[in-house]
Amino acid sequence: MLSPIVAGVWRMASWNWSPQERLRWIEQCLELGVSSFDHADIYGGYTVEALFGEALALAPGLRARMQLVTKCGIQLLAPARPDTRIKHYDTSARHIVRSVENSLIALGTDHIERLLLHRPDALLDADEVAGAFESLQASGKVQQFGVSNFSVSQFELLHARFPLVTNQIEWHPLHHAPLNDGTLDQAQRLRAHPMIWSPLAGGALFTSAAADAVRVRDTLTRIGEARGVSAATIAFAWIMRHPSRPHPITGSRRIEAMREAVAAQGVTLDAQEWTEILTAATGKEVP
């Protein structure tokens, strides 16, 4: 359902772009085959969905060519939420439904392709959440549901009540826990293709002076030079090589960075290249 590469918009408010500039960025993403856009209600202090919707309203015909993903469940201290006294999580049915209604208005659409719970909530009532999901799906307001940053057991709990299609997780060579904690095993078992946030470690793959980052950077660069692509493209290819069929999320406004991510679709690392990168990350040979 999603494009292989997903465009992340969490920084859009800081881009300080006009509606026309935002629209052009959306158009350029679509031209590259990046048709899925990852939102959350909290992005930009609860402003990014409306910024995106404002741009989309300039060319409403584009809506049929894209998939919108948004997240809810985090309650932040912000002017837009004057009743919030402390940062907390809210996965009550009332909050989920209200968040979707707000997102639909902000985005200027009548449906969302995919809704995710943004973070695990210790007070999550799986039956109540499932009821909210069923209602939203029956009304046509949301087509698919998933979670973000959930552990294996947390995913299993909710999935037992309502079918989830993804777990959006952090994964990159500098954060390789999902390979060993069962997260990616679960994704492959359930064919719930994970969405990957921060695939370039927030830029640390190319800026950090930490020993593991330097080793990984050197390895990505060497493999990229042999393949005739950038180190960033190899980093995306490393993620996409996994059989759980992940969808990496880019977080850049630079279209060149988007092109580097898209280019990874044409690069299939062999097992030795993939393991070279993992070995550089861990600093030791695989067991």
N, C-alpha and C positions, 0 to 999 in steps of 0.2 A: 504493500500500500504506500509506503514511503519511498522517496527517491533514495538511491544508495548513499548520497551525501545529503545531510540536513543543514540548513542555514540557521544558525543560532542568532537571536536578536537581542539578547539580554543587555548589550551595551548601547542599543540604538539611541537611548535618551542622551547619552554623552557625545554622540556624533554631531549634535547641533546642526542637523541637516534640515532643509526646507522639505515640505511635503513632496515637491517635485524631485528632489534629490533622493528621497527615500523610495519613491516610486521607481526611479531609474535603477536603483540598486536591486529592487525586487525583480524588475524586468531582466536585468543582467543575470541574476541567479537563474531565472527560468530559462534564459537562452542557453545556459550551461547545463541544463537538465537537472538543476537543483530546484525541485518543486515543493519540497517540504520545509516548513518554517517552524522553529521551536520557540515557544513563548512560555511565560509564566505570569500569573496575575501580579506578582510582586516586582517584576522587572522594572527598573527605572523608578522605584518608589510608586508602583502601581500606575505607570504612565505609558509603558512601551506598547501595550496592546492598542491603545488609542492612537498612538503615533503611527503604528502600522496601518490601522484601520483608516486613518485620515488619508494616508498615501494611496491605499487600495481604492478608496472612494473616487480617486481621480481616473481610475481605469477599472471599473467593477467587473468587466469581462474577464480579467485575469483570475478572479476567484475560482472559476471552474477548472483552472489549470494547476491549482496548488492544493496542498494538504496542510491544514493548520493543526499544530499540536500545542496544547497549553497545559499548565500545571496549577494546582491549588493545594491548600492545606497549611501553608505557612502564614502566620499572622505577624506582621512586622509593626514596630513603632514607626508611624509615618503620619504626616498631615492628612493623608487620604483615609486614615483609619483612626479617627480621634478617640474611639472607644477602647482601643487596645492599650492596656496598661503595661504589658510585658510581652516580649517576643514569646510566642507559643505556637503549638500546632492545633489545628481544628479540622478533624475529619468527620464531623457530624454530618448527617444527611442534609440538614438545613444549610450548613455552610457550603457544602459541595454544590448543591443546587443553586444557591445564591451566587456563588463564584462563577458558575457556568453562565448564568443569566448576565452577570456583569461583563464577562468576557465576550459574549455574543454581541452585546451592545457596543463595547469598545472596538471590536474588530469589524463591526459592520457586516455581520454574517448571520445566517439563521442556523448554522450547524458548525460543529467542530469535528474534525476527523478523529482526533485522539485526545483524551483527557488523562492526565497522570496525577496521582497523589505525589506531592513534591518531596516529602520526607516521611520517614516512619513516625508514627504517633503512638506513644505508650497507651493512650486512651482509645485507640482505634477499635471500634466495634465492627467486626467483619460482617455481621448480618446487616447492620445499619448501612454500612458503606455499599454492600451488594444491593440493597434495596434502592439506594439513591442511583446507583449505576443502572439498574434495571429500568427505573423511571425515566432517566435521561435518554437511554437508548430507545425505549418505546416511543418517546415523544419525538425522536428524530434529531434531537439537539446534539447528541454525541454518538459517533459510530463505534469507536473502540475505546478500550480503557487499559491503563497500565499504571505503573508506579515508578518512582525514582529513588535511588539510594536505599532500596530495601535489601535486607539480608535474605539468605535462602529461606529461612524459616518464616520470616515475615511475608515473603512473597507467597510461600505455600499456603499460609493461613488464609489470605484473601483470595488466592486463586481457587481454593477449595469451595469458596462461596460464589465466585463469579470469574469467568475466564478472562485472564489478563493476557495482553499481547506483547508486553515489553517491560523491562526494568531498565530505566535510564541510569547508567552508572559511570563513575570515573574509571578510566582505564587507559594506560599508555605505558611505555617502557619503564618509566620511573615510578609507576604505581601498578604493580603486576599481581596484587593480591587476588583479583577476580579469577586468575588462572588456577589458584590453589584453594580458594575458600568455598568452592562449589557453585559460585554464581554463574560462571559461563557453562559449566556442566548442566546446570538446571535449565539455562536458556536453550541449550541444544536439545536437551531431552524433551522440553515442552514445545520446541520450535517457536519460541517467543524471542524473536530476534532483538538483541539488546540495542539500545541507543547509547552512544558513548559521548559523554561530555568531557571537555578538556583533553582531546586526543593529543595535543601538543604540550600537555602539562602546563597550560597557561603561558606558553612561550619559554618555559624553563629548559626544554630540550635544546634550545638554541642560545640561551642567555646565561644559564647557571654555570658557575665555576665548580660545582660539586663534582666529585670524582666520577660518580655514576653517570651524570649528565654529560660530562666530557667524553667518557668512553662511548656512550650511546651516540652522541653527536658525530664523533669520528667515524663510527661504524655506518651510520645513516648516510653520511657524506660519501664514504667510499663506495657503498653499494649503489647510491644514487648516481655517482659518476660513471660507474660501470654500466648502469642501466640507461643513462642519458636523461635522468630526471633529477629533480631537486631532493634534498634530504627530507623536506617536509612531505613530499609525495611518498617517499619510502616509509615515513612514519605512519601515514594513513594506510598504506598498503599492508603494513605489519598488522594493524588492527583488522583490516578487512579480510586478511588471509584466514582468520579463525573460522572454523566451520559453524559457529553459531550465527554467522552472517550478520555482523554488527553494522549499525548505521552511525558512523561518526558525525558529530555535530561541529561545524566550524563556528568560530566566534568572531570572525573578522569582517570589517567593512570593506577590506581591500579585495577587489575582484581578482587580482592576481593570486591572492591566497586561496580564493575559491577555486581558481583554475588548477592550482597545485593539488588541492584535495581531490577534485574531479579526475585528474590525471591518474590517480591511484587505481581507478577502475581498470586501467589498461596495464597494470603491473601485478603479476602474480609471483610472489616470492616463493622460492623453493624452500624445502624444510631446513636446509643448511643455512640459507640467508636469514630465514626467520629466527633460527636458533642463535645465530651470531649476534643478533640484536638483543635477544633475551639474555645471552651470556654477558654481553657488555653491560646490560642493566644490573644484573645480579653480581657481577664480578667473579663468577665461578662457573665451572662446567656443569651442565645439567646432570642430575644424579644418574 
